[in-house]
């Protein structure tokens, strides 16, 4: 059973307790880089998250204030998830993780174009990702 109390007041501990599993940041990644919005969109990700894990993580991210949920305007039966301001503040973290992974993973699928752009103009790339996230669309390299 997961602890309900915090282990400490350390900022790194807080971050790990919020994102101490791979799924949370992959959901945020899917929103930022792929424009995913619905439960079905996330379920179709290549990492093949389980249905109960996905439901749990979406609920936890919403409770943490990382995501907000609304009804799809075209299909009232579907719900859409978007990043909140707190969620968009994770965009630089995603780019840092991507840069680190691309540097040390010989089989990386990271876009060489994005990596090159990050090395050349990190602030500009991150600003474009913020803009895309606020519009609810995928980041385009």
C-alpha positions as a LaTeX table, in Angstrom:
\begin{tabular}{lrrr}
\hline
Residue & $x$ (\AA) & $y$ (\AA) & $z$ (\AA) \\
\hline
Unk1 & 0.00 & 0.00 & 0.00 \\
Unk2 & 1.29 & 3.47 & $-0.90$ \\
Unk3 & 2.13 & 5.85 & 1.92 \\
Unk4 & $-0.26$ & 8.76 & 2.32 \\
Unk5 & 2.13 & 10.92 & 4.33 \\
Unk6 & 5.21 & 12.58 & 2.88 \\
Unk7 & 8.60 & 11.05 & 3.62 \\
Unk8 & 10.14 & 14.52 & 4.01 \\
Unk9 & 9.80 & 18.15 & 3.00 \\
Unk10 & 12.69 & 17.89 & 0.51 \\
Unk11 & 11.81 & 19.42 & $-2.89$ \\
Unk12 & 13.28 & 16.43 & $-4.74$ \\
Unk13 & 11.23 & 14.07 & $-2.54$ \\
Unk14 & 8.07 & 16.05 & $-3.34$ \\
Unk15 & 8.78 & 15.76 & $-7.07$ \\
Unk16 & 9.46 & 12.03 & $-6.83$ \\
Unk17 & 6.32 & 11.44 & $-4.80$ \\
Unk18 & 4.36 & 13.28 & $-7.51$ \\
Unk19 & 6.13 & 11.60 & $-10.45$ \\
Unk20 & 7.71 & 8.54 & $-8.84$ \\
Unk21 & 6.45 & 6.32 & $-11.62$ \\
Unk22 & 7.17 & 6.42 & $-15.34$ \\
Unk23 & 3.53 & 6.78 & $-16.36$ \\
Unk24 & 2.89 & 10.28 & $-15.02$ \\
Unk25 & 5.57 & 11.99 & $-17.07$ \\
Unk26 & 4.72 & 9.85 & $-20.10$ \\
Unk27 & 1.14 & 11.14 & $-19.91$ \\
Unk28 & 2.46 & 14.71 & $-19.73$ \\
Unk29 & 4.81 & 13.90 & $-22.63$ \\
Unk30 & 1.90 & 12.59 & $-24.70$ \\
Unk31 & $-0.02$ & 15.81 & $-24.17$ \\
Unk32 & 2.93 & 18.08 & $-25.01$ \\
Unk33 & 4.59 & 16.21 & $-27.88$ \\
Unk34 & 1.71 & 14.27 & $-29.41$ \\
Unk35 & $-1.35$ & 16.39 & $-28.60$ \\
Unk36 & $-3.13$ & 13.51 & $-26.87$ \\
Unk37 & $-6.18$ & 14.49 & $-24.85$ \\
Unk38 & $-8.46$ & 11.52 & $-24.16$ \\
Unk39 & $-8.25$ & 8.32 & $-22.18$ \\
Unk40 & $-8.27$ & 6.38 & $-25.46$ \\
Unk41 & $-5.43$ & 8.51 & $-26.84$ \\
Unk42 & $-3.26$ & 7.74 & $-23.82$ \\
Unk43 & $-4.20$ & 4.06 & $-23.90$ \\
Unk44 & $-2.90$ & 3.86 & $-27.50$ \\
Unk45 & 0.62 & 5.00 & $-26.53$ \\
Unk46 & 3.41 & 2.64 & $-27.51$ \\
Unk47 & 4.35 & 1.92 & $-23.89$ \\
Unk48 & 1.00 & 0.11 & $-23.46$ \\
Unk49 & $-0.11$ & 1.40 & $-20.09$ \\
Unk50 & $-2.71$ & $-0.78$ & $-18.39$ \\
Unk51 & $-6.26$ & 0.54 & $-18.11$ \\
Unk52 & $-6.36$ & 0.61 & $-14.31$ \\
Unk53 & $-2.92$ & 2.24 & $-14.08$ \\
Unk54 & $-3.94$ & 4.88 & $-16.62$ \\
Unk55 & $-7.17$ & 5.66 & $-14.78$ \\
Unk56 & $-5.25$ & 5.91 & $-11.51$ \\
Unk57 & $-2.54$ & 8.19 & $-12.91$ \\
Unk58 & $-5.01$ & 10.51 & $-14.67$ \\
Unk59 & $-6.96$ & 10.84 & $-11.43$ \\
Unk60 & $-3.78$ & 11.46 & $-9.41$ \\
Unk61 & $-2.48$ & 14.06 & $-11.90$ \\
Unk62 & $-5.81$ & 15.84 & $-11.79$ \\
Unk63 & $-5.84$ & 15.74 & $-7.98$ \\
Unk64 & $-2.29$ & 17.15 & $-7.93$ \\
Unk65 & $-3.40$ & 20.02 & $-10.16$ \\
Unk66 & $-1.20$ & 18.94 & $-13.09$ \\
Unk67 & $-4.12$ & 18.15 & $-15.39$ \\
Unk68 & $-7.63$ & 19.49 & $-15.75$ \\
Unk69 & $-10.49$ & 17.50 & $-17.21$ \\
Unk70 & $-13.36$ & 18.76 & $-19.34$ \\
Unk71 & $-16.07$ & 17.34 & $-21.57$ \\
Unk72 & $-15.23$ & 16.99 & $-25.26$ \\
Unk73 & $-17.36$ & 19.52 & $-27.15$ \\
Unk74 & $-17.83$ & 17.28 & $-30.21$ \\
Unk75 & $-18.62$ & 14.10 & $-28.24$ \\
Unk76 & $-20.12$ & 14.73 & $-24.81$ \\
Unk77 & $-19.39$ & 11.11 & $-23.81$ \\
Unk78 & $-15.63$ & 11.76 & $-23.91$ \\
Unk79 & $-13.50$ & 13.68 & $-21.47$ \\
Unk80 & $-10.39$ & 15.61 & $-22.43$ \\
Unk81 & $-7.33$ & 16.30 & $-20.33$ \\
Unk82 & $-5.19$ & 19.40 & $-20.58$ \\
Unk83 & $-2.20$ & 20.64 & $-18.68$ \\
Unk84 & $-2.81$ & 23.27 & $-16.05$ \\
Unk85 & $-0.28$ & 26.05 & $-15.46$ \\
Unk86 & 1.35 & 23.76 & $-12.91$ \\
Unk87 & 1.48 & 21.06 & $-15.60$ \\
Unk88 & 2.99 & 23.31 & $-18.25$ \\
Unk89 & 5.73 & 24.17 & $-15.78$ \\
Unk90 & 6.94 & 20.59 & $-16.36$ \\
Unk91 & 7.80 & 21.31 & $-20.01$ \\
Unk92 & 11.45 & 22.24 & $-19.28$ \\
Unk93 & 11.76 & 19.05 & $-17.22$ \\
Unk94 & 10.56 & 16.99 & $-20.20$ \\
Unk95 & 13.12 & 18.61 & $-22.47$ \\
Unk96 & 15.92 & 18.02 & $-19.94$ \\
Unk97 & 14.93 & 14.36 & $-19.61$ \\
Unk98 & 14.78 & 14.05 & $-23.40$ \\
Unk99 & 18.22 & 15.64 & $-23.80$ \\
Unk100 & 19.74 & 13.39 & $-21.15$ \\
Unk101 & 18.12 & 10.27 & $-22.63$ \\
Unk102 & 19.20 & 11.17 & $-26.16$ \\
Unk103 & 22.77 & 11.65 & $-24.97$ \\
Unk104 & 23.04 & 8.31 & $-23.16$ \\
Unk105 & 20.65 & 6.00 & $-25.05$ \\
Unk106 & 22.29 & 4.58 & $-28.16$ \\
Unk107 & 18.86 & 3.53 & $-29.47$ \\
Unk108 & 17.03 & 6.78 & $-28.77$ \\
Unk109 & 14.00 & 7.69 & $-30.79$ \\
Unk110 & 14.42 & 11.38 & $-29.95$ \\
Unk111 & 14.22 & 13.68 & $-32.93$ \\
Unk112 & 17.73 & 14.80 & $-33.91$ \\
Unk113 & 16.14 & 18.03 & $-35.15$ \\
Unk114 & 14.65 & 18.79 & $-31.72$ \\
Unk115 & 17.88 & 17.88 & $-29.93$ \\
Unk116 & 19.86 & 20.18 & $-32.25$ \\
Unk117 & 17.33 & 22.98 & $-31.71$ \\
Unk118 & 17.57 & 22.52 & $-27.93$ \\
Unk119 & 21.34 & 22.82 & $-28.05$ \\
Unk120 & 21.10 & 25.94 & $-30.20$ \\
Unk121 & 18.12 & 27.74 & $-28.63$ \\
Unk122 & 16.75 & 25.97 & $-25.55$ \\
Unk123 & 14.64 & 28.94 & $-24.41$ \\
Unk124 & 13.03 & 29.34 & $-27.83$ \\
Unk125 & 12.15 & 25.65 & $-28.10$ \\
Unk126 & 10.63 & 25.62 & $-24.63$ \\
Unk127 & 8.68 & 28.82 & $-25.37$ \\
Unk128 & 7.20 & 27.18 & $-28.49$ \\
Unk129 & 6.22 & 24.13 & $-26.42$ \\
Unk130 & 4.48 & 26.37 & $-23.85$ \\
Unk131 & 2.55 & 28.08 & $-26.62$ \\
Unk132 & 1.46 & 24.76 & $-28.11$ \\
Unk133 & 0.41 & 23.43 & $-24.70$ \\
Unk134 & $-1.68$ & 26.53 & $-23.98$ \\
Unk135 & $-3.42$ & 26.09 & $-27.34$ \\
Unk136 & $-3.97$ & 22.38 & $-26.61$ \\
Unk137 & $-2.01$ & 21.22 & $-29.65$ \\
Unk138 & 1.06 & 19.05 & $-30.11$ \\
Unk139 & 4.51 & 20.66 & $-30.06$ \\
Unk140 & 5.96 & 20.82 & $-33.56$ \\
Unk141 & 9.72 & 20.80 & $-33.96$ \\
\hline
\end{tabular}
